[in-house]
Amino acid sequence: MASVLLIEPFYTGSHKIWADELLNHTIHQMDLLELPGKFWKWRMHGSAISVANRIKKKYDLFIVSDMVDLALFKSCLNAPNKDTPILLYFHENQLTYPWSERKKDWDRRYAWINYCSALVSDEIAFNSNYNKNSFLSELPNFLSAFPDNQNLETVKRIEEKSYVLPIGFDFNKLNRAKSNFENPSPYILWNHRWEHDKNPELFFNTLIKCKSEGLRFKLLILGKSFENQPKIFEAAKIKLSNEIEHYGFVTSKEQYLKLLWQADILPVTSKHDFFGISVLEAIYCETIPLLPFDLAYPEHLEGFDIFYNTEEEFYQKLKSTLSFTNDFNKNLKTRISKYDWSQVILQYDDRISQLTN
């Protein structure tokens, strides 16, 4: 049994859940070193020093989140851990994060930190094939933008030590929260961050259009909001006031799961999703998904008739789902059950054993 230190400097939300559940399920002796999940830019710059200085004993392996500047971290390690192998885990990557949604000039510093971290790690795990492939595909373009000494040969080195370790789910928690609802009209769910990369404009404008055509539905608007949230949320709160049954972040996990089980339809409009935790949770709670044929979604559920390619196709499929009785396809649950921690942890423990033997 290996002695492992899991380092997560952005200990909140999905990062926190992943870290906590990995600790709970692994067969290895694993400690957690965390920092509060805020000030993400400062975490990427400064967390390496903070966490390295807090390590007081020898470990067989470090598992380190992509929010750490791994090159700086290694330079700050104490002598007993200088040669400890490091598994770098990518929840997301800054090379293909949609910065253009927020500002015109992409800040390359954070992509550079991701690149350098990948370069100096012993192995690299991504949470999805989409995350891995998008990172590796964009690396040559990223490096080619520099004036000379672009080090393009390093892309191959990074690729050779990269693989996928998916996010795990405790589906038993979702099963225990199950409730039966008799909804008089379809309940539509939004359970994502209130930010532009989730494309709320397409989501709400399509629903407003459906309402204008006389289609009946109710809305459950969940997810975390921010100070500079897209203006469409306030506009939709007015235009869809009669349809909204819930509006705002739910602090209680029990209440959140109850609302997932109440929902009937999950129209997803995201432009950015490296894995899709909230989407898979809702599908497991038997909401009928409508997903873009893009991002990480096809690798989870390709083969099902739940995808769209254009905004018009999204509108037509959503309208059809609202207009007719649609039964949830329980084969969707069967497909995503492979992400239960009882199965996923075997992959993690195997990689830990190989890295520490």
Beta strands, then each sheet from edge to edge (+ up, - down):
strand 1: 3-11
strand 2: 29-36
strand 3: 61-65
strand 4: 86-90
strand 5: 123-126
strand 6: 162-164
strand 7: 187-190
strand 8: 218-221
strand 9: 244-247
strand 10: 265-267
strand 11: 288-292
strand 12: 307-308
sheet 1: 2+ 1+ 3+ 4+ 5+ 6+
sheet 2: 7+ 8+ 9+
sheet 3: 10+ 11+ 12+
end
